Amino acid sequence: MNFYKTTITVLFFCGLAACGKQSPTTAASPATDPVTSSTAPMQSGGILSAPADYVKNTVGQVDKAKEAKALYEKTEKERMNDLDQTADGN
């Protein structure tokens, strides 16, 4: 009797595994768009223009960094409040 239960259980799980998600290689992949811009430093002026290229690339990212910092601080504040609430509940 155990043999039949074991066999049915194994076949059931094999059937579930066969109905699972498709692997990434067989799933339809979306068409990739060509990259139009890059955040890498520009190579137009050689070694002497490297500092200027660095400044051009980093100055444009300041707003994104400030937004990321604000989001991080907000998330951490919420997480700490949640931890305090769970600690008070004990």
Secondary structure as the mmCIF struct_conf table of DSSP 4:
data_model
#
loop_
_struct_conf.conf_type_id
_struct_conf.id
_struct_conf.beg_label_comp_id
_struct_conf.beg_label_asym_id
_struct_conf.beg_label_seq_id
_struct_conf.end_label_comp_id
_struct_conf.end_label_asym_id
_struct_conf.end_label_seq_id
HELX_RH_AL_P HELX_RH_AL_P1 ASN A 2 ALA A 18
TURN_TY1_P TURN_TY1_P1 CYS A 19 CYS A 19
BEND BEND1 GLY A 20 GLY A 20
HELX_LH_PP_P HELX_LH_PP_P1 LYS A 21 SER A 23
TURN_TY1_P TURN_TY1_P2 PRO A 24 THR A 26
BEND BEND2 ALA A 27 ALA A 27
HELX_LH_PP_P HELX_LH_PP_P2 ALA A 28 VAL A 35
BEND BEND3 ALA A 40 ALA A 40
HELX_LH_PP_P HELX_LH_PP_P3 PRO A 41 MET A 42
BEND BEND4 SER A 44 GLY A 45
HELX_RH_3T_P HELX_RH_3T_P1 GLY A 46 SER A 49
HELX_RH_AL_P HELX_RH_AL_P2 ALA A 50 VAL A 59
TURN_TY1_P TURN_TY1_P3 GLY A 60 GLN A 61
HELX_RH_AL_P HELX_RH_AL_P3 VAL A 62 GLY A 89
#
